[in-house]
Structures are given as C-alpha cells and as structure tokens.
C-alpha cells in the first residue's frame, strides 16, 4: 500500500468543539473536528444542507464572555462532514482561536 502524505498548506489540530454557524442569517449548531490557520472540518449540522461556496459566519465559544467569530466559505461537502476555508484577512482572530484550542488540550 502506498504511503499518502498530507500536503495541506497549514497543519491541522484535532479538536472537538461545539460552535454556532450562520449561513444567510440562519443559526445552526455544529461540531468542529479539526482546525488550522486556513480552515476547519466539521460534522454536518442536522438541520442544514450546505452547498459548496456558501459564505458562513462561525461562532467559537471560548472561556471568556466573548465568542471568536470567523468568516468562512464552504469548500467541501461530504456525506457526514464539511470543510470551510477561513477568510484570510482575519488571521489575528484565527491565531487567537488556535491559542484557545491549544490551552484547552493542555488541561
């Protein structure tokens, strides 16, 4: 069997984090499975069927009173999960999210 190398631009961090996702103003609960500087992979919400290219707003709840809000675009829809690419102009918020997720793993 051939070894497959992950050729992603950014390394992914496995997490299991509940979020709120809002496409077109509707609100849905989702579960993020992994995250990187470039995007995230999550389970499909039960009450929404995303389409490739859809713009979404994602709300990651942190230990503080403020959620980390990120803008993203759906890049892949599979049977049980979807992938999103984060808008690049929000790198500071993405780094803050990655820091929060790293702190949670160390607890």
N, C-alpha and C positions, 0 to 999 in steps of 0.2 A: 504494500500500500504506500502511496506517495505521501510525503510529509507536506502539509499545507502551512505556509507561513502567513500570519496575519499582516497584511500590508496597509493597514489603516494609517492615516496621517497622524492621528493622536491616540495614545494608549488609552484603553478603556478601564474604568474602575467598576467592578461589580458592586452594586448596591441593591437594596430592596427598600424602596421609599414610595410612600403614597403621595400623590400630587393631585392637584386640580388642573384640568386642561380645558381651555376655552377656544373652540373654533367658532367664529361668527357670533360671538356673544353667548352661545350655549355653554353650560358648565357640565363637565363630566369628571368622574373620579377615574384615576389610572394608577398603575403601579410601575415605577421605573425599575428596570432590571440592571442596566449599566449606563454609565455616563462618561463623556470625555469632553475635552475642550471644544470639539467640533459638533457634538450632538449627543443623543441618547436613544436607548432602545427601551420600549415599554410594552407591557401587555395591552392588548386592545381593550378599550372600555366596552363594557357590555351593552351600553345604550347609544353607541355612536359608531358608524362605519366610515372611517376616514378615507380620503382619496389622496393619491399622490399629488403633491404640490400645494395642498391646503395649508394656509397660514394658521398658526395656533399661538396662543399665549399659555405658558406653563407657570404654575404657582407652586414652588417648592417651599414647604413649611420648614422653618428652622427652629432652633431652641429659643430664639428671640421672638419678639412680638411681630416682627416684620417677615413676610414671605419674600423669598428671592423670586422675582418674576423675570422670565426669559421669553423672548420672541423666537419662534422656530417655524420651520417648514417641513411638512411630511415628505420624506424621501423614499420610504419603502413601506408597503403594507403586505404582511404575510398572513397566514391562517390565524395565528394566535398572538402576533406581536406587530409592532410598527417601529420604524426608525424616523427620527427627526434630525434636521441639521439646525444648529443654533445660528441666528443672525450674527455675523462676525463683529459688528460694532459694539457688542456688549461683553467684550472679553473680561472686563473687570468684575462683572456680576457672575460670569461663568467661573472665574477663578475663586470668587467668594463661595460659590456653591461647592466646588471641589474641595475647598478648605473645610467647610462644614461637614461634608461627607467623610473626609479623612478623619476628622475629630471623632465622629460617631463610631467609626470602625475601631478606634483605639480604646473605647470604653469597655 
